[in-house]
């Protein structure tokens, strides 16, 4: 077997993988991680979905993602794990360091073209601050939508048609979501400008983006790494330039027989969990 030549990259940022949920495109991420050799890898939050983690669903492909990261560590890649809201339990380990691996809540990296301020972004989410149970219920609903979407795409694949994203269609059609995304980006940029950062890098909202934002006080570049649930995207910084990597190969709808059984059983389980969270909200 001819070894795959890996792309050497200065910095890679990925976020919102949500391992342990039905929507995580683990196979696509594995292919990507095996194709690169970054000097620095930033895992910008919600990598493992501890909110919705269940022993009932954590397939081998999800474990392989973790193995790919440890493989990069063993080959000299510096890995920063920035905590998000779905893996907020790891915030108690802020400052933990082992070899090239470190857990942080935020990060400032000096790049050749300026300082990059990197954090997950849930700090701007008022729902997270004041109504965590509502946010968790929304997470269950989102996961259920992804579960339905997975089956639909599997059937579509069998019929020789392309895949669709129900969650993306829903979000793109709701004006409130579009407004929230714009406010999120503007707020992140304003704080970055006030602190003199050339770049502000976030995750959280699952919207890959690179755009320059200016106000009376200055200019910064806002970047978002997207996610590995709907978009399969990452941010890459190399030779002084940022770009969004978009994984093109469609492997997310390839489901083994064991995974088919797990998904079928999970419908009933997930409905029960949504009901339990709703009951908790009412009480």
HELIX and SHEET records of a PDB file:
HELIX    1   1 UNK A   26  UNK A   34  1                                   9    
HELIX    2   2 UNK A   60  UNK A   74  1                                  15    
HELIX    3   3 UNK A   88  UNK A   93  5                                   6    
HELIX    4   4 UNK A  122  UNK A  124  5                                   3    
HELIX    5   5 UNK A  126  UNK A  130  1                                   5    
HELIX    6   6 UNK A  132  UNK A  158  1                                  27    
HELIX    7   7 UNK A  166  UNK A  173  1                                   8    
HELIX    8   8 UNK A  175  UNK A  194  1                                  20    
HELIX    9   9 UNK A  257  UNK A  282  1                                  26    
SHEET    1   A 7 UNK A  97  UNK A  98  0                                        
SHEET    2   A 7 UNK A 101  UNK A 104 -1                                        
SHEET    3   A 7 UNK A  78  UNK A  82  1                                        
SHEET    4   A 7 UNK A  36  UNK A  44  1                                        
SHEET    5   A 7 UNK A   7  UNK A  14  1                                        
SHEET    6   A 7 UNK A 233  UNK A 238 -1                                        
SHEET    7   A 7 UNK A 241  UNK A 246 -1                                        
SHEET    1   B 5 UNK A 106  UNK A 111  0                                        
SHEET    2   B 5 UNK A 114  UNK A 119 -1                                        
SHEET    3   B 5 UNK A 199  UNK A 202  1                                        
SHEET    4   B 5 UNK A 218  UNK A 224  1                                        
SHEET    5   B 5 UNK A 209  UNK A 215 -1                                        
END                                                                             
